[in-house]
Amino acid sequence: MTVYEPGSVDDVARYQANKLAKEGDAAFVRACGEFARNDAFRSLNETIIANVGRDRDEGAMFARVPTGTETCTFCLMLASRGAVYHTRKTAGEWRHFHRGCDCKVVPSFEGDPDAELVQGVKPRELYERIVLMERQTGFSFADSKASRKLSDFMALHDRDWLLTGKVPEVGYENEATQAKKLKDKDHPAEVRVANRLRVHGLRTVFVDDEVRSRMKKRGVSKSSGYPIWILALR
């Protein structure tokens, strides 16, 4: 199955060519390459959808499995349903692919919609994480009007936790920061806070953000201590 349309490709190429004078060759190549990539991914997914539709009398179904780099709220919601797509209605809903979408269509003959078709991605647990984020934010993943706010909230979480539930490790900016923090008497308390955050999928990374300020009158410098851990947005 192919989604390639010469007219659409020509339109995109011509539109991007208008930017050559301002943005240069690199931007043109990047935009056209992304469009070609989207066509290739969609064609692959459409092939699997068509094959599952052909074999649905044999119990074939399919699921959406996000890979993590361009996962939107809608993709995550569909993926949490597991392998429940086998009718024209659900397949039609499922054919929503945004620009840069990296979701994969995965066929299933398991009979269990919550079966783990791709290692580490368990629909039931993914659904539970979605419910948790809905409870924390007060927004619904089914509400398109809330997608931007939920996307911003998702961005605060570790990508592996979102997709597989793997709890992120507490990290350090570099070895020097780690050595410094291990000597700090307050560090155990900071680590306890970081551990509470990571359980909920928030990855914490300790950085040395000590600020040195100069006292103009005396001409000497002093250190101003600030909390030395931050929440890394991954």
C-alpha positions in Angstrom: 0.0 0.0 0.0 1.4 3.4 -0.9 0.3 6.9 0.2 2.6 8.5 -2.3 0.9 11.3 -4.3 3.0 13.0 -7.0 0.9 16.1 -6.9 1.4 16.5 -3.1 5.1 15.9 -3.3 5.4 18.5 -6.1 3.5 21.0 -4.0 5.7 20.5 -1.0 8.9 20.7 -3.1 7.8 24.0 -4.7 6.7 25.5 -1.4 10.0 24.6 0.2 11.9 25.9 -2.8 10.6 29.3 -2.1 12.6 29.3 1.1 15.9 28.5 -0.5 17.0 32.1 -0.8 16.4 32.8 2.9 17.1 29.5 4.7 19.5 27.8 2.3 19.9 24.3 0.9 20.0 22.5 4.3 16.5 23.6 5.3 15.1 22.6 1.9 16.7 19.2 2.0 15.5 18.6 5.6 11.9 19.5 4.9 11.7 17.4 1.7 13.4 14.5 3.5 11.0 14.7 6.3 8.1 14.6 3.9 9.5 11.5 2.1 10.1 9.8 5.5 6.5 10.4 6.5 5.3 8.8 3.2 7.5 5.8 3.8 6.3 5.3 7.3 2.6 5.7 6.4 2.9 3.3 3.5 4.4 0.7 5.8 1.6 1.1 8.3 -1.1 1.2 5.6 0.2 -2.2 4.3 -0.1 -3.8 7.7 -3.6 -2.3 8.2 -4.7 -3.7 4.8 -3.2 -7.1 5.6 -4.9 -7.3 9.0 -8.2 -6.3 7.3 -7.8 -9.2 4.9 -7.1 -11.6 7.7 -9.6 -10.4 10.2 -11.7 -13.6 9.8 -8.6 -15.4 11.2 -8.7 -13.2 14.3 -6.1 -10.7 13.2 -6.1 -7.3 14.9 -3.6 -4.5 15.1 -2.3 -2.1 17.7 -0.5 1.2 17.6 2.9 1.2 19.2 4.7 4.5 19.6 8.5 4.6 19.6 8.9 7.7 21.7 10.4 10.5 19.7 7.3 12.1 18.4 4.5 10.7 20.5 1.6 13.0 20.9 -1.3 12.7 23.4 -3.6 11.2 20.7 -1.0 8.6 19.7 -0.5 7.6 23.4 -4.2 7.3 24.0 -4.7 5.0 20.9 -1.7 2.9 21.9 -3.1 2.4 25.4 -6.1 0.6 23.9 -4.0 -2.3 22.8 -4.8 -4.5 19.8 -8.5 -3.6 19.4 -8.5 -2.3 15.9 -10.0 -4.5 13.3 -13.1 -2.8 12.0 -13.4 -0.1 9.4 -14.6 2.4 11.9 -11.7 1.9 14.4 -9.2 1.6 11.5 -10.4 4.9 10.2 -9.9 6.6 13.5 -6.5 4.9 13.8 -5.3 6.3 10.4 -4.6 9.6 12.1 -0.9 10.3 11.6 0.5 13.7 12.5 3.6 15.2 10.9 6.7 13.3 12.0 4.6 10.6 13.6 6.8 7.6 14.5 4.0 5.2 15.6 4.2 1.6 14.2 1.3 -0.6 13.3 1.8 -4.0 14.8 -0.4 -7.1 13.9 -1.7 -9.4 16.6 -3.2 -12.9 16.7 -3.0 -13.2 20.5 -6.7 -12.8 21.2 -5.8 -10.6 24.1 -6.0 -6.9 23.3 -3.6 -6.1 26.2 -1.0 -8.6 25.0 2.6 -7.3 25.0 3.3 -7.2 21.2 6.5 -5.2 21.5 8.8 -5.9 24.4 8.4 -3.4 27.1 5.2 -1.8 25.8 2.2 -3.1 27.8 -1.1 -1.5 26.9 -2.8 -2.0 30.3 0.1 -0.4 32.2 0.3 2.4 29.5 -3.4 3.1 30.1 -2.8 3.3 33.9 -0.1 5.9 33.4 -2.5 7.9 31.2 -5.1 7.7 34.0 -2.5 8.9 36.5 -1.6 11.9 34.3 -5.3 12.7 33.8 -5.8 12.7 37.6 -2.7 14.8 38.2 -3.7 17.5 35.6 -7.5 17.3 35.6 -7.4 17.0 31.7 -8.6 14.2 29.5 -6.5 12.6 26.8 -9.7 12.2 24.8 -10.2 16.0 24.8 -8.5 17.5 21.8 -8.7 21.0 23.4 -6.5 19.8 26.2 -3.8 18.2 24.0 -1.4 21.1 24.2 -1.5 21.3 28.0 -1.1 17.5 28.3 1.7 17.5 25.8 3.5 20.1 27.9 3.0 17.9 31.0 4.2 14.8 29.1 7.4 16.7 28.2 8.3 16.8 31.9 8.5 13.0 32.0 11.1 10.6 31.0 10.3 9.1 27.6 11.1 5.5 28.6 8.7 5.9 31.6 5.9 7.1 29.4 6.1 4.2 27.0 7.4 1.3 29.1 7.0 2.4 32.8 10.7 2.1 33.4 11.5 4.3 36.4 14.4 6.7 35.5 17.6 6.8 37.5 18.8 9.8 39.4 21.7 11.3 37.5 24.5 13.8 37.8 25.6 16.5 35.3 29.2 15.1 35.4 31.6 13.2 37.6 32.8 16.4 39.3 29.3 17.3 40.4 28.7 13.8 41.7 31.9 13.9 43.7 31.0 17.3 45.2 27.4 16.3 46.0 28.5 13.1 47.8 30.4 15.2 50.2 27.5 17.5 50.9 25.7 16.7 54.2 22.4 17.8 52.8 22.6 15.6 49.7 20.8 12.5 51.2 17.7 14.7 51.8 18.0 15.9 48.2 18.2 12.4 46.9 15.1 11.4 48.8 13.2 14.2 47.0 14.6 13.1 43.7 13.5 9.5 44.3 10.0 10.6 45.0 9.9 12.4 41.7 11.4 9.6 39.6 8.8 7.1 40.8 6.3 9.3 38.9 8.4 9.3 35.8 10.2 12.6 36.4 13.9 12.3 35.7 16.1 14.3 38.1 19.7 15.3 37.3 21.9 17.0 39.9 23.9 20.0 38.5 26.3 22.3 40.2 24.5 25.7 40.0 26.5 27.4 42.8 26.6 31.1 41.9 29.6 33.3 42.6 28.8 37.0 43.2 31.3 39.8 43.6 31.1 42.3 46.4 32.0 45.6 44.7 33.0 47.5 47.9 35.5 45.0 49.2 36.5 43.5 45.9 36.1 39.9 47.1 33.9 37.1 45.9 31.6 34.9 47.8 29.5 31.8 47.0 25.8 31.9 47.1 24.3 28.4 47.6 21.2 27.4 45.7 19.4 24.0 45.6 21.9 21.9 43.6 19.4 19.6 41.9 17.1 20.4 39.0 14.5 18.5 37.1 15.8 17.7 33.7 13.2 17.9 30.9 13.8 14.8 28.8 
